[in-house]
Amino acid sequence: MKEIIEGKLQLICKRLRLPGVRQHWQSIAREATEKTMDYGEFLLACLEEEITTRQEKRLTNNLKRAKFPLNKTLDEFDFKEMPSLSKGRVLQLAQNEYVRRKENIICVGKPGTGKTHIAIALGLAAVNDGYRVRYITVMQLIQELLLAEKEYRLPHYLKQWKRYDLVICDELGYVPLGEGGKLLFQFISDKYESGSLIITTNLEFSRWTEVFTDPALTAAMLDRLTHHSNLLLFEGESFRFKESASKTMKYKE
């Protein structure tokens, strides 16, 4: 009889899509017997376990969908090596109020100064807060935009990005974008005030015409990006250069 009841409970939990209850009800039942819980306390414990299981699954799925190339946290970043970057300001941004307000973050600095690290760390903080985040390099985004336009599915492609609360566009400014610059402008315009962007770039704003070529388009893009935006400056020597130089010195010694 006990086996029949347990089998029915497992089946019902599966049909009702209650994976937390299905996985943990037996251990909760044992605890209820030991602590002489009443029926209400037992049911509450089962439902609380279900909520915890769903939250953990949602977090895992959102982290997977974010497609971070690697996980980086703020604890791992050496703010002492980047005095131009306010640790307090970054920690404040990690509270994700800018995502709620649909504001942008622009990280500007030379290669190797930690822009991608901070962008991913902020993205991870947003994921942990339940926001939907997606990481992508600018060049990959341009390639996907060009392909979508070629295949006459650009509106559908742009619509897919609306599901994300925060999009991280990494490495803007390394190569001219050509016709892709117009599509990137359309992408940014489509996200304007409908979600947040984090953009990392090695170029100061006055040099963005080098990659977009069209001054009018560049001005219009900057107008949208900098409206309701947070600017983070990375002024210092490349972390990678310092690490390489340190290894070279040790080798010479």
NORWO-V761714 format. One record per residue. N is the residue number from 1. PHI is phi in radians with two decimals (* if undefined). PSI is psi in whole degrees, -180 to 180 (none if undefined). NEAR is the number of other ideal C-beta (glycine too) atoms within 10 Angstrom. Layout:
BEGIN
N;PHI;PSI;NEAR + N;PHI;PSI;NEAR
END
This chain:
BEGIN
1;*;-43;5 + 2;-1.07;-42;6 + 3;-1.14;-37;7 + 4;-1.14;-44;8 + 5;-1.11;-44;9 + 6;-1.10;-40;13 + 7;-1.13;-42;10 + 8;-1.14;-40;10 + 9;-1.09;-43;16 + 10;-1.08;-42;15 + 11;-1.15;-44;11 + 12;-1.12;-43;12 + 13;-1.06;-37;18 + 14;-1.17;-44;11 + 15;-1.15;-36;8 + 16;-1.49;-2;11 + 17;1.02;60;10 + 18;-2.10;70;19 + 19;-1.11;-34;15 + 20;-1.14;-46;20 + 21;-1.14;-44;21 + 22;-1.04;-39;20 + 23;-1.41;-32;14 + 24;-2.04;-4;18 + 25;-1.08;-33;21 + 26;-1.19;-43;12 + 27;-1.18;-35;11 + 28;-1.18;-37;19 + 29;-1.11;-41;16 + 30;-1.12;-42;10 + 31;-1.13;-38;14 + 32;-1.10;-38;18 + 33;-1.16;-44;10 + 34;-1.14;-37;8 + 35;-1.74;6;10 + 36;0.86;53;7 + 37;-1.21;150;16 + 38;-1.49;176;9 + 39;-1.07;-39;8 + 40;-1.11;-42;8 + 41;-1.14;-39;14 + 42;-1.11;-46;17 + 43;-1.11;-42;14 + 44;-1.06;-44;13 + 45;-1.08;-39;20 + 46;-1.13;-45;19 + 47;-1.21;-36;13 + 48;-1.13;-38;13 + 49;-1.15;-37;20 + 50;-1.11;-43;21 + 51;-1.08;-45;10 + 52;-1.07;-44;12 + 53;-1.09;-43;17 + 54;-1.17;-39;14 + 55;-1.11;-43;12 + 56;-1.14;-40;11 + 57;-1.17;-41;12 + 58;-1.09;-42;13 + 59;-1.11;-44;14 + 60;-1.07;-44;11 + 61;-1.15;-42;12 + 62;-1.15;-36;20 + 63;-1.16;-39;16 + 64;-1.16;-42;10 + 65;-1.20;-25;14 + 66;-1.14;-29;23 + 67;1.01;42;12 + 68;-1.12;137;19 + 69;-1.16;-26;11 + 70;-2.86;159;7 + 71;-1.57;128;12 + 72;-2.26;138;19 + 73;-2.06;162;12 + 74;-1.19;-29;17 + 75;-1.11;-26;6 + 76;-1.49;-10;9 + 77;-1.53;133;18 + 78;-1.60;91;10 + 79;-1.16;-24;15 + 80;-1.14;-28;7 + 81;-1.46;-6;13 + 82;-2.33;71;24 + 83;-1.10;-21;10 + 84;-1.24;-17;11 + 85;-1.75;118;21 + 86;-1.31;116;14 + 87;-1.07;-41;13 + 88;-1.07;-40;8 + 89;-1.15;-42;12 + 90;-1.15;-42;20 + 91;-1.11;-34;12 + 92;-1.15;-43;13 + 93;-1.11;-32;23 + 94;-1.16;-10;19 + 95;-1.36;-10;11 + 96;1.25;20;20 + 97;-1.14;-32;10 + 98;-1.13;-32;21 + 99;-1.22;-43;23 + 100;-1.08;-37;12 + 101;-1.53;0;10 + 102;1.07;42;16 + 103;-1.66;166;16 + 104;-1.91;163;24 + 105;-2.23;132;23 + 106;-2.08;120;21 + 107;-1.77;117;26 + 108;-2.08;129;20 + 109;3.02;170;23 + 110;-1.17;160;14 + 111;-1.03;143;16 + 112;1.46;9;18 + 113;-1.68;4;26 + 114;1.76;14;24 + 115;-1.10;-47;26 + 116;-1.13;-39;22 + 117;-1.00;-51;21 + 118;-1.15;-40;26 + 119;-1.07;-46;23 + 120;-1.17;-41;23 + 121;-1.07;-42;22 + 122;-1.18;-37;26 + 123;-1.12;-40;24 + 124;-1.13;-39;20 + 125;-1.08;-38;21 + 126;-1.19;-41;25 + 127;-1.05;-44;24 + 128;-1.13;-21;14 + 129;-1.59;2;16 + 130;1.69;4;12 + 131;-1.46;153;19 + 132;-1.59;123;18 + 133;-2.21;148;27 + 134;-2.45;131;21 + 135;-1.78;141;21 + 136;-2.79;143;18 + 137;-1.34;154;17 + 138;-1.07;-41;22 + 139;-1.15;-39;15 + 140;-1.14;-41;14 + 141;-1.08;-44;20 + 142;-1.07;-44;22 + 143;-1.07;-41;12 + 144;-1.21;-37;15 + 145;-1.13;-44;21 + 146;-1.11;-42;16 + 147;-1.16;-42;12 + 148;-1.10;-40;17 + 149;-1.16;-42;17 + 150;-1.09;-36;9 + 151;-1.64;12;10 + 152;1.03;37;8 + 153;-2.25;25;13 + 154;-1.08;-45;17 + 155;-1.02;-41;10 + 156;-1.16;-41;10 + 157;-1.09;-45;16 + 158;-1.12;-37;17 + 159;-1.11;-33;11 + 160;-1.06;-32;11 + 161;-1.30;-14;16 + 162;-1.23;-15;11 + 163;-1.27;-15;10 + 164;-1.67;136;20 + 165;-1.36;-29;21 + 166;-2.48;130;26 + 167;-2.08;129;23 + 168;-1.78;116;26 + 169;-1.84;107;24 + 170;-1.73;144;21 + 171;1.21;53;19 + 172;-1.48;131;24 + 173;2.03;-1;20 + 174;-1.44;-30;14 + 175;-2.45;151;13 + 176;-1.07;145;12 + 177;-1.69;-13;22 + 178;1.01;-136;13 + 179;-1.14;-23;11 + 180;-1.14;-22;22 + 181;-1.09;-37;20 + 182;-1.17;-37;17 + 183;-1.24;-36;21 + 184;-1.15;-38;20 + 185;-1.06;-42;18 + 186;-1.13;-40;15 + 187;-1.07;-49;24 + 188;-1.14;-40;19 + 189;-1.11;-36;14 + 190;-1.20;-32;14 + 191;-1.48;-12;22 + 192;-1.00;119;17 + 193;1.08;12;13 + 194;-1.95;-7;11 + 195;-3.07;176;20 + 196;-1.81;152;27 + 197;-2.20;142;21 + 198;-2.03;122;28 + 199;-2.07;130;22 + 200;-1.86;138;28 + 201;-2.59;148;21 + 202;-1.65;2;18 + 203;-1.98;135;16 + 204;-1.20;159;11 + 205;-0.97;-36;15 + 206;-1.13;-15;9 + 207;-1.84;5;12 + 208;-1.17;-21;21 + 209;-1.14;-18;17 + 210;-1.17;-29;13 + 211;-1.79;-27;20 + 212;-1.72;-16;24 + 213;1.10;-35;15 + 214;-1.61;111;13 + 215;-1.06;-40;10 + 216;-1.16;-43;9 + 217;-1.14;-40;16 + 218;-1.09;-43;20 + 219;-1.11;-42;13 + 220;-1.15;-39;15 + 221;-1.15;-46;22 + 222;-1.10;-35;17 + 223;-1.07;-42;10 + 224;-1.27;-42;17 + 225;-1.19;-41;19 + 226;-1.46;-13;13 + 227;-1.26;125;11 + 228;1.02;50;14 + 229;-2.16;163;16 + 230;-2.12;124;17 + 231;-1.77;126;12 + 232;-2.02;121;23 + 233;-1.76;131;16 + 234;-1.97;90;22 + 235;-1.90;107;12 + 236;3.00;-178;17 + 237;-1.40;148;13 + 238;-1.02;131;16 + 239;-1.05;-40;18 + 240;-1.15;-38;12 + 241;-1.13;-43;13 + 242;-1.07;-43;14 + 243;-1.13;-42;11 + 244;-1.12;-43;12 + 245;-1.13;-39;12 + 246;-1.12;-42;10 + 247;-1.16;-37;10 + 248;-1.12;-43;10 + 249;-1.10;-42;9 + 250;-1.12;-37;8 + 251;-1.16;-40;7 + 252;-1.16;-36;6 + 253;-1.17;none;5
END
